[in-house]
């Protein structure tokens, strides 16, 4: 369960980063 939680957190961070990049672009 902990591993899955970390994975989701990582995906969320990556998604936020991508969104930020899109906004900056």
Order of alpha helices (4+ residues) and beta strands (2+ residues): alpha
